[in-house]
Amino acid sequence: MNVLKFTKYTNTTKFILPLLFDDNINYHEIFNNFFINAYIADMANKDNDDKIHLLFADYPSLTLQQKLPDPITEYEYKDGFVLVYNLNPKWEDDYIKIISGGYSTVSEKAKDRILSFWEEDNTSLLWGVLYKKGNTVREYFQKVIGEKLYGQWTQTKEWWFKYEIVDEMLKLV
């Protein structure tokens, strides 16, 4: 799934959600269970800041519940449900790099997990962002923006949008 092309999903969904669960879960199972988006906080519920909030339109199926670890808390949100999880401590450095906008600086294990979760390979836009290689990112932005972004594709700059904390928070609208 070329998740980066979907603007409705947060960068938390794109880059952090894959690190939340074991390798036995991929995006199909999450997305086929009323998944809406993932966030790093809920502005109305500060107790769970720096936890991963998964917003679902309905409570996930029993099959998915059996595969997922138990959430640290869950609650209703508007017409949906939020399941809150701690991030596994083994991904803490990668989490910090992601929320700092350093997508290409995450560990090889994190890159492998992210690509595996989304079932992407080295021809994908996501791979291009994580490794800052290839032409897929340039071609994508050229199609979206309609012009070449000269000077943007250096090895010192990230090849994706800045991680905006305020956009990664669940909030009542």
Backbone as a chain_set.jsonl record, in Angstrom:
{"seq": "MNVLKFTKYTNTTKFILPLLFDDNINYHEIFNNFFINAYIADMANKDNDDKIHLLFADYPSLTLQQKLPDPITEYEYKDGFVLVYNLNPKWEDDYIKIISGGYSTVSEKAKDRILSFWEEDNTSLLWGVLYKKGNTVREYFQKVIGEKLYGQWTQTKEWWFKYEIVDEMLKLV", "coords": {"N": [[0.85, -1.176, 0.0], [0.719, 2.099, -0.896], [1.127, 4.163, 1.259], [2.045, 6.765, 1.754], [0.991, 8.378, -0.191], [-1.546, 8.97, 0.605], [-3.137, 11.56, 1.904], [-4.825, 11.837, 4.047], [-3.947, 10.395, 6.186], [-2.034, 10.522, 9.177], [1.424, 11.34, 9.9], [2.141, 9.83, 12.017], [0.599, 7.532, 11.694], [1.76, 6.647, 9.303], [4.526, 6.253, 9.859], [4.973, 5.514, 12.581], [2.952, 3.777, 13.546], [3.572, 1.199, 12.335], [5.61, 0.352, 14.042], [4.452, -0.313, 16.36], [3.401, -2.862, 16.851], [4.009, -6.455, 16.847], [5.786, -8.356, 14.303], [3.857, -9.972, 13.211], [1.591, -8.651, 12.449], [0.077, -6.758, 9.921], [-0.682, -3.954, 7.774], [-3.148, -4.577, 6.537], [-4.752, -5.994, 8.368], [-5.212, -4.117, 10.39], [-6.349, -1.919, 8.98], [-8.623, -3.076, 7.88], [-10.357, -3.148, 9.945], [-12.031, -1.016, 10.749], [-10.288, 1.11, 11.127], [-9.213, 4.476, 11.53], [-7.192, 6.524, 12.025], [-3.895, 7.254, 13.401], [-2.425, 8.686, 16.329], [-0.257, 10.773, 18.395], [-1.049, 11.852, 20.729], [-3.867, 13.003, 22.7], [-5.641, 15.824, 22.738], [-7.702, 16.363, 24.484], [-7.301, 14.602, 26.497], [-4.908, 14.515, 28.362], [-3.488, 12.755, 29.957], [-2.478, 10.658, 28.558], [-0.413, 11.482, 26.9], [2.314, 11.185, 24.602], [1.84, 8.566, 24.041], [0.594, 6.059, 21.848], [-2.248, 6.589, 20.021], [-4.872, 4.925, 18.676], [-7.4, 5.456, 16.477], [-10.555, 4.256, 15.849], [-13.452, 3.644, 13.826], [-15.333, 1.921, 14.736], [-15.468, -0.614, 17.271], [-12.646, -2.749, 17.105], [-12.541, -5.979, 15.45], [-13.024, -9.204, 17.013], [-11.124, -11.045, 16.183], [-8.92, -9.41, 15.453], [-8.496, -8.185, 17.938], [-7.543, -10.334, 19.423], [-5.046, -10.668, 18.347], [-3.732, -8.31, 18.865], [-1.804, -6.617, 21.4], [-2.958, -5.99, 24.77], [-4.529, -2.854, 25.148], [-3.331, 0.065, 26.957], [-5.242, 1.717, 27.833], [-8.635, 2.454, 26.913], [-11.195, 4.215, 25.183], [-14.326, 5.859, 24.396], [-14.757, 7.957, 21.588], [-16.175, 10.594, 20.155], [-18.098, 9.202, 17.714], [-16.654, 6.902, 17.689], [-13.929, 4.724, 18.698], [-11.069, 4.776, 20.799], [-8.002, 3.243, 21.129], [-5.322, 2.991, 23.274], [-1.821, 2.799, 23.304], [1.387, 1.949, 24.638], [4.547, 2.702, 23.238], [6.82, 0.267, 22.187], [9.744, -0.025, 24.104], [12.101, -0.657, 22.688], [11.954, 0.745, 20.343], [12.285, 3.38, 20.978], [14.386, 5.29, 20.411], [14.077, 5.483, 17.644], [11.473, 6.436, 17.492], [11.798, 9.017, 18.575], [13.451, 10.106, 16.616], [11.695, 10.054, 14.44], [9.553, 11.772, 15.258], [11.007, 14.052, 15.32], [11.331, 14.534, 12.732], [13.261, 13.155, 11.343], [13.202, 10.993, 9.318], [14.8, 9.374, 7.638], [16.842, 8.726, 9.297], [16.234, 6.749, 11.061], [16.67, 3.502, 12.597], [17.987, 0.573, 10.892], [16.481, -1.696, 11.477], [14.032, -0.535, 12.166], [13.37, 0.685, 9.728], [13.113, -1.616, 8.126], [10.936, -2.834, 9.441], [8.896, -0.909, 9.096], [8.667, -0.822, 6.273], [7.996, -3.505, 5.81], [5.554, -3.753, 7.217], [3.875, -2.112, 5.669], [4.104, -3.461, 3.325], [5.975, -2.766, 1.307], [8.548, -2.172, -1.168], [11.88, -1.648, -2.549], [11.223, 0.021, -4.627], [9.359, 1.806, -3.946], [7.673, 4.838, -2.878], [7.78, 5.259, -0.108], [10.105, 3.791, 0.591], [11.997, 5.368, -0.772], [11.841, 7.742, 0.741], [12.671, 6.839, 3.296], [15.277, 5.992, 2.761], [16.402, 8.004, 1.269], [16.936, 7.833, -1.485], [16.874, 7.094, -5.007], [14.347, 7.934, -7.513], [11.662, 8.139, -6.963], [10.497, 9.802, -4.991], [11.022, 12.411, -5.877], [9.657, 12.332, -8.344], [7.046, 11.934, -7.426], [6.513, 14.355, -5.984], [6.812, 16.129, -8.078], [4.624, 15.449, -9.672], [2.537, 16.047, -7.883], [2.962, 18.748, -7.094], [3.645, 19.893, -9.461], [5.949, 20.969, -10.444], [9.52, 21.095, -10.656], [11.55, 20.608, -7.831], [14.206, 22.0, -7.333], [17.291, 21.585, -5.696], [16.203, 20.523, -3.391], [16.717, 17.882, -2.931], [18.878, 16.848, -1.335], [21.393, 15.121, 0.591], [21.438, 16.046, 3.123], [19.007, 17.076, 3.853], [15.721, 16.027, 4.81], [13.515, 13.94, 2.884], [10.799, 14.212, 3.06], [7.709, 15.58, 4.357], [7.849, 17.842, 7.121], [7.49, 16.716, 10.467], [4.766, 17.625, 12.069], [3.866, 18.323, 15.182], [1.392, 19.272, 16.253], [-0.42, 18.507, 14.28], [-0.468, 15.843, 14.653], [-1.96, 15.18, 16.769], [-4.852, 14.021, 18.387], [-7.9, 15.634, 18.273], [-10.853, 17.281, 19.305], [-13.039, 18.398, 16.881]], "CA": [[0.0, 0.0, 0.0], [1.534, 3.295, -0.968], [0.48, 4.971, 2.286], [2.469, 8.164, 1.726], [0.165, 9.126, -1.137], [-2.832, 9.259, 1.228], [-2.939, 12.718, 2.781], [-5.702, 11.79, 5.23], [-3.272, 9.707, 7.286], [-0.983, 11.26, 9.867], [2.755, 10.746, 9.842], [2.139, 8.807, 13.066], [0.111, 6.323, 11.028], [2.691, 6.227, 8.255], [5.863, 5.875, 10.313], [5.04, 4.986, 13.948], [2.04, 2.636, 13.664], [4.233, -0.088, 12.077], [6.504, -0.018, 15.143], [3.639, -0.55, 17.543], [3.054, -4.263, 17.046], [4.946, -7.468, 16.359], [5.829, -8.593, 12.862], [2.743, -10.798, 12.743], [0.468, -7.79, 12.092], [0.364, -5.801, 8.86], [-1.702, -2.921, 7.631], [-4.453, -5.137, 6.14], [-5.531, -6.362, 9.547], [-5.607, -2.89, 11.084], [-7.208, -1.103, 8.129], [-9.881, -3.774, 7.649], [-11.082, -3.179, 11.213], [-12.59, 0.298, 11.081], [-9.216, 2.046, 11.479], [-9.303, 5.817, 10.959], [-5.894, 7.178, 12.032], [-3.097, 7.113, 14.625], [-1.989, 9.973, 16.871], [0.674, 10.641, 19.523], [-1.658, 12.428, 21.929], [-5.248, 13.44, 22.609], [-5.663, 17.134, 23.4], [-8.709, 16.349, 25.542], [-6.947, 13.579, 27.468], [-3.459, 14.713, 28.491], [-2.864, 11.657, 30.711], [-1.885, 9.683, 27.648], [0.547, 12.081, 25.969], [3.439, 10.321, 24.228], [1.356, 7.205, 23.827], [0.037, 5.986, 20.506], [-3.706, 6.528, 20.051], [-5.449, 4.414, 17.432], [-8.809, 5.816, 16.379], [-11.355, 3.346, 15.034], [-14.851, 4.036, 13.672], [-16.076, 0.962, 15.549], [-14.512, -1.43, 18.011], [-12.058, -3.764, 16.218], [-13.066, -7.345, 15.517], [-12.444, -10.109, 17.997], [-9.929, -11.628, 15.577], [-7.828, -8.454, 15.616], [-8.257, -8.014, 19.367], [-6.752, -11.462, 19.905], [-3.674, -10.516, 17.854], [-3.134, -7.102, 19.432], [-1.615, -6.609, 22.856], [-3.992, -5.219, 25.451], [-4.21, -1.431, 25.242], [-3.208, 0.531, 28.341], [-6.57, 2.255, 28.108], [-9.488, 2.617, 25.74], [-12.337, 5.079, 25.491], [-15.125, 6.297, 23.264], [-14.389, 9.268, 21.058], [-17.257, 10.923, 19.218], [-18.829, 7.972, 17.38], [-15.696, 5.82, 17.523], [-13.201, 4.21, 19.851], [-9.633, 4.983, 20.809], [-7.188, 2.302, 21.882], [-4.063, 3.673, 23.57], [-0.718, 1.864, 23.497], [2.766, 2.403, 24.813], [5.459, 2.256, 22.203], [7.823, -0.658, 22.697], [10.987, 0.718, 24.395], [13.164, -0.901, 21.705], [11.816, 1.706, 19.254], [12.283, 4.737, 21.532], [15.278, 6.167, 19.631], [13.456, 5.68, 16.331], [10.311, 7.296, 17.729], [12.313, 10.385, 18.737], [13.92, 10.542, 15.298], [10.53, 10.286, 13.586], [8.837, 12.995, 15.648], [11.905, 15.161, 15.01], [11.344, 14.651, 11.278], [14.427, 12.465, 10.793], [12.716, 9.699, 8.821], [15.885, 8.567, 7.054], [17.841, 8.433, 10.326], [15.804, 5.648, 11.926], [17.494, 2.307, 12.488], [17.679, -0.376, 9.812], [15.372, -2.543, 11.939], [12.804, 0.257, 12.049], [13.074, 0.808, 8.291], [12.616, -2.926, 7.684], [9.597, -3.047, 10.011], [7.969, 0.019, 8.438], [8.455, -1.306, 4.902], [7.303, -4.791, 5.89], [4.169, -3.496, 7.634], [3.145, -1.554, 4.523], [4.361, -4.335, 2.175], [6.646, -1.929, 0.309], [9.887, -2.601, -1.547], [12.799, -0.565, -2.873], [10.717, 0.846, -5.729], [8.243, 2.587, -3.415], [7.852, 6.185, -2.362], [8.189, 5.124, 1.29], [11.517, 3.4, 0.598], [12.755, 6.543, -1.174], [11.889, 8.662, 1.876], [13.47, 6.256, 4.37], [16.682, 5.839, 2.367], [16.807, 9.176, 0.482], [17.525, 7.304, -2.716], [15.956, 6.857, -6.116], [13.619, 9.064, -8.103], [10.223, 8.077, -6.688], [10.05, 10.956, -4.198], [11.044, 13.567, -6.798], [8.561, 12.166, -9.31], [5.797, 12.141, -6.704], [6.326, 15.781, -5.734], [6.646, 16.797, -9.366], [3.229, 15.235, -10.07], [1.64, 16.716, -6.943], [3.172, 20.194, -7.103], [3.683, 20.285, -10.855], [7.21, 21.602, -10.813], [10.704, 20.478, -10.065], [12.02, 21.262, -6.62], [15.658, 21.967, -7.398], [17.977, 21.827, -4.439], [15.516, 19.883, -2.275], [17.032, 16.463, -2.83], [20.23, 16.676, -0.822], [21.492, 14.11, 1.643], [21.35, 16.698, 4.433], [17.602, 17.366, 4.132], [14.802, 14.89, 4.683], [12.751, 13.939, 1.649], [9.366, 14.162, 3.343], [7.203, 16.724, 5.109], [8.206, 17.967, 8.526], [6.547, 16.11, 11.407], [4.131, 18.716, 12.812], [3.275, 17.72, 16.386], [-0.016, 19.651, 16.414], [-1.21, 17.716, 13.335], [-0.389, 14.444, 15.062], [-2.743, 15.05, 18.006], [-6.287, 13.824, 18.272], [-8.561, 16.779, 18.87], [-12.246, 17.469, 18.938], [-13.169, 19.452, 15.878]], "C": [[0.894, 1.238, 0.0], [0.954, 4.359, -0.035], [0.866, 6.441, 2.221], [1.631, 9.008, 0.77], [-1.194, 9.504, -0.551], [-2.665, 10.388, 2.243], [-3.82, 12.682, 4.024], [-5.02, 11.12, 6.428], [-2.152, 10.568, 7.86], [0.369, 10.599, 9.614], [2.921, 9.709, 10.946], [1.658, 7.484, 12.48], [1.17, 5.779, 10.079], [3.995, 5.643, 8.795], [5.92, 5.218, 11.693], [4.126, 3.78, 14.147], [2.739, 1.302, 13.37], [5.131, -0.57, 13.212], [5.745, -0.436, 16.395], [3.451, -2.036, 17.861], [4.131, -5.189, 16.494], [4.831, -7.637, 14.851], [4.642, -9.383, 12.331], [1.513, -9.97, 12.368], [0.912, -6.855, 10.972], [-0.821, -4.864, 8.683], [-3.075, -3.468, 7.262], [-5.337, -5.382, 7.365], [-6.027, -5.133, 10.306], [-6.642, -2.131, 10.252], [-8.55, -1.763, 7.836], [-10.736, -3.862, 8.904], [-11.47, -1.776, 11.672], [-11.538, 1.336, 11.467], [-9.428, 3.384, 10.776], [-7.921, 6.462, 10.885], [-5.187, 6.909, 13.352], [-2.549, 8.484, 15.018], [-1.029, 9.732, 18.036], [0.112, 11.219, 20.809], [-3.114, 12.744, 21.635], [-5.337, 14.738, 23.404], [-6.671, 17.19, 24.549], [-8.364, 15.379, 26.666], [-5.429, 13.567, 27.631], [-2.743, 13.586, 29.24], [-2.092, 10.698, 29.804], [-0.97, 10.305, 26.594], [1.731, 11.139, 25.783], [3.082, 8.844, 24.276], [0.746, 7.21, 22.423], [-1.463, 5.702, 20.609], [-4.199, 6.046, 18.69], [-6.943, 4.702, 17.452], [-9.49, 4.882, 15.391], [-12.786, 3.87, 14.951], [-15.763, 3.135, 14.486], [-15.038, 0.106, 16.268], [-13.957, -2.522, 17.095], [-12.617, -5.162, 16.466], [-12.36, -8.166, 16.588], [-11.158, -10.742, 17.463], [-8.731, -10.695, 15.738], [-7.5, -8.261, 17.096], [-7.373, -9.125, 19.93], [-5.295, -11.356, 19.456], [-2.961, -9.322, 18.49], [-2.837, -7.29, 20.909], [-2.751, -5.802, 23.488], [-3.599, -3.747, 25.485], [-4.065, -1.025, 26.707], [-4.488, 1.209, 28.791], [-7.336, 2.316, 26.795], [-10.662, 3.484, 26.142], [-13.079, 5.428, 24.209], [-14.7, 7.698, 22.869], [-15.366, 9.595, 19.947], [-18.046, 9.64, 18.967], [-17.898, 6.775, 17.237], [-15.053, 5.415, 18.83], [-11.722, 4.499, 19.684], [-9.002, 3.904, 21.672], [-5.825, 2.953, 22.049], [-2.992, 2.641, 23.92], [0.566, 2.607, 23.843], [3.559, 1.929, 23.619], [6.478, 1.332, 22.848], [9.132, 0.108, 22.93], [12.109, 0.487, 23.381], [13.102, 0.083, 20.535], [11.935, 3.158, 19.732], [13.174, 5.699, 20.739], [14.681, 6.477, 18.257], [12.246, 6.601, 16.436], [10.764, 8.757, 17.818], [12.789, 10.934, 17.395], [12.745, 10.866, 14.382], [9.829, 11.582, 13.979], [9.712, 14.242, 15.487], [12.006, 15.382, 13.5], [12.518, 13.969, 10.611], [14.082, 11.081, 10.285], [13.844, 8.803, 8.316], [16.932, 8.17, 8.09], [17.429, 7.306, 11.261], [16.671, 4.425, 11.658], [17.078, 1.428, 11.308], [16.517, -1.285, 10.211], [14.048, -1.809, 11.817], [12.407, 0.411, 10.582], [12.487, -0.498, 7.758], [11.201, -3.162, 8.172], [8.565, -2.163, 9.321], [7.654, -0.473, 7.028], [7.685, -2.621, 4.884], [5.827, -4.599, 6.251], [3.321, -3.011, 6.46], [3.324, -2.377, 3.257], [4.949, -3.546, 1.002], [8.033, -2.492, 0.012], [10.723, -1.398, -1.966], [12.411, 0.228, -4.118], [9.646, 1.819, -5.236], [8.654, 3.987, -2.974], [8.353, 6.14, -0.921], [9.667, 4.74, 1.397], [12.402, 4.589, 0.233], [12.898, 7.553, -0.045], [12.806, 8.124, 2.966], [14.956, 6.194, 4.037], [17.245, 7.048, 1.613], [17.58, 8.738, -0.762], [16.448, 7.182, -3.782], [15.236, 8.12, -6.561], [12.153, 9.118, -7.711], [9.714, 9.297, -5.919], [9.989, 12.195, -5.082], [9.875, 13.502, -7.767], [7.213, 12.412, -8.654], [5.532, 13.633, -6.504], [6.155, 16.562, -7.034], [5.207, 16.644, -9.855], [2.271, 16.024, -9.193], [1.739, 18.234, -7.066], [3.232, 20.732, -8.53], [4.949, 21.007, -11.275], [8.359, 20.862, -10.152], [11.141, 21.285, -8.853], [13.539, 21.17, -6.585], [16.249, 22.278, -6.03], [17.351, 21.143, -3.238], [16.029, 18.474, -1.998], [18.472, 16.233, -2.407], [20.228, 15.591, 0.246], [21.422, 14.731, 3.032], [19.919, 17.046, 4.812], [16.774, 16.094, 3.999], [13.965, 15.053, 3.419], [11.258, 13.791, 1.902], [8.988, 15.372, 4.174], [7.646, 16.682, 6.565], [7.102, 17.341, 9.386], [6.006, 17.233, 12.284], [3.354, 18.125, 13.984], [1.78, 18.031, 16.498], [-0.929, 18.875, 15.448], [-1.282, 16.245, 13.71], [-1.168, 14.188, 16.358], [-4.213, 14.899, 17.672], [-6.953, 15.013, 18.952], [-10.006, 16.835, 18.411], [-12.353, 18.635, 17.969], [-14.591, 19.952, 15.853]], "O": [[1.758, 1.364, 0.868], [0.362, 5.338, -0.491], [0.064, 7.293, 2.605], [1.573, 10.23, 0.913], [-1.923, 10.288, -1.159], [-2.108, 10.18, 3.321], [-3.574, 13.433, 4.968], [-5.476, 11.269, 7.562], [-1.427, 11.246, 7.133], [0.444, 9.451, 9.175], [3.75, 8.806, 10.828], [2.246, 6.435, 12.742], [1.439, 4.577, 10.064], [4.51, 4.661, 8.26], [6.833, 4.434, 11.953], [4.499, 2.845, 14.855], [2.514, 0.342, 14.106], [5.387, -1.768, 13.333], [6.349, -0.867, 17.377], [3.353, -2.411, 19.029], [5.036, -4.765, 15.776], [3.907, -7.131, 14.216], [4.443, -9.455, 11.118], [0.486, -10.541, 12.002], [1.974, -6.238, 11.048], [-1.834, -4.983, 9.371], [-4.083, -2.873, 7.641], [-6.514, -5.019, 7.384], [-7.151, -5.126, 10.807], [-7.692, -1.746, 10.767], [-9.527, -1.063, 7.568], [-11.738, -4.577, 8.922], [-11.264, -1.402, 12.827], [-11.877, 2.348, 12.079], [-9.774, 3.434, 9.596], [-7.506, 6.903, 9.813], [-5.788, 6.406, 14.301], [-2.251, 9.323, 14.167], [-0.983, 8.638, 18.597], [0.728, 11.092, 21.867], [-3.544, 12.753, 20.482], [-5.128, 14.739, 24.617], [-6.508, 17.977, 25.482], [-9.06, 15.338, 27.681], [-4.751, 12.694, 27.089], [-1.519, 13.476, 29.163], [-1.168, 10.015, 30.246], [-0.772, 9.731, 25.523], [2.099, 10.394, 26.691], [3.934, 7.991, 24.524], [0.424, 8.271, 21.887], [-1.885, 4.711, 21.204], [-3.963, 6.697, 17.673], [-7.662, 4.245, 18.341], [-9.057, 4.738, 14.248], [-13.28, 4.475, 15.903], [-16.853, 3.548, 14.883], [-13.863, 0.11, 15.904], [-14.726, -3.161, 16.376], [-13.102, -5.473, 17.554], [-11.245, -7.852, 17.005], [-10.209, -10.948, 18.219], [-7.646, -11.137, 16.118], [-6.326, -8.183, 17.458], [-6.55, -8.882, 20.812], [-4.405, -11.896, 20.113], [-1.738, -9.325, 18.635], [-3.535, -8.036, 21.595], [-3.421, -5.025, 22.808], [-2.459, -3.42, 25.814], [-4.605, -1.684, 27.595], [-4.784, 1.27, 29.984], [-6.756, 2.238, 25.712], [-11.075, 3.489, 27.302], [-12.55, 5.314, 23.104], [-14.331, 8.516, 23.713], [-15.375, 8.935, 18.909], [-18.6, 9.058, 19.899], [-18.307, 5.737, 16.716], [-15.552, 5.714, 19.915], [-11.189, 4.472, 18.575], [-9.419, 3.681, 22.809], [-5.234, 3.416, 21.073], [-3.219, 1.735, 24.721], [0.796, 3.734, 23.403], [3.275, 0.873, 23.053], [6.946, 1.603, 23.954], [9.584, 0.823, 22.036], [12.98, 1.343, 23.226], [14.085, 0.242, 19.811], [11.703, 4.076, 18.946], [12.75, 6.813, 20.431], [14.773, 7.606, 17.773], [12.025, 7.447, 15.569], [10.163, 9.631, 17.193], [12.552, 12.1, 17.079], [12.791, 11.84, 13.631], [9.54, 12.41, 13.115], [9.204, 15.364, 15.517], [12.683, 16.304, 13.045], [12.755, 14.182, 9.422], [14.621, 10.09, 10.778], [13.828, 7.595, 8.551], [17.816, 7.365, 7.797], [18.187, 6.94, 12.159], [17.325, 4.329, 10.619], [15.962, 1.532, 10.799], [15.666, -1.607, 9.382], [13.047, -2.398, 11.408], [11.232, 0.28, 10.239], [11.493, -0.492, 7.032], [10.352, -3.636, 7.417], [7.472, -2.627, 8.996], [6.487, -0.531, 6.639], [6.818, -2.824, 4.034], [4.955, -5.222, 5.646], [2.185, -3.45, 6.282], [2.759, -2.036, 2.218], [4.484, -3.647, -0.133], [8.618, -3.197, 0.833], [10.316, -0.255, -1.759], [13.206, 1.03, -4.608], [9.086, 2.576, -6.03], [9.828, 4.267, -2.734], [9.25, 6.898, -0.552], [10.396, 5.307, 2.21], [13.442, 4.8, 0.857], [13.959, 8.157, 0.113], [13.629, 8.864, 3.504], [15.8, 6.326, 4.923], [18.446, 7.102, 1.349], [18.688, 9.196, -1.043], [15.255, 7.169, -3.478], [15.481, 9.216, -6.056], [11.457, 10.06, -8.091], [8.607, 9.77, -6.179], [9.013, 12.944, -5.04], [9.185, 14.497, -7.987], [6.332, 13.029, -9.253], [4.446, 14.118, -6.821], [5.426, 17.552, -7.072], [4.628, 17.59, -10.39], [1.304, 16.604, -9.688], [0.722, 18.925, -7.134], [2.907, 21.894, -8.773], [5.003, 21.593, -12.356], [8.168, 20.1, -9.204], [11.099, 22.515, -8.87], [14.091, 20.336, -5.868], [15.749, 23.138, -5.305], [17.928, 21.182, -2.151], [15.787, 17.936, -0.918], [19.203, 15.493, -3.066], [19.172, 15.197, 0.741], [21.352, 14.006, 4.025], [19.642, 17.288, 5.987], [17.076, 15.211, 3.197], [13.738, 16.168, 2.949], [10.53, 13.294, 1.042], [9.858, 16.107, 4.641], [7.795, 15.612, 7.154], [5.92, 17.436, 9.054], [6.718, 17.738, 13.152], [2.309, 17.502, 13.795], [0.988, 17.141, 16.807], [-2.089, 18.617, 15.771], [-2.073, 15.492, 13.143], [-1.051, 13.123, 16.965], [-4.741, 15.57, 16.784], [-6.606, 15.359, 20.081], [-10.333, 16.481, 17.278], [-11.823, 19.718, 18.215], [-14.917, 20.847, 15.073]]}, "num_chains": 1, "name": "protein.A"}
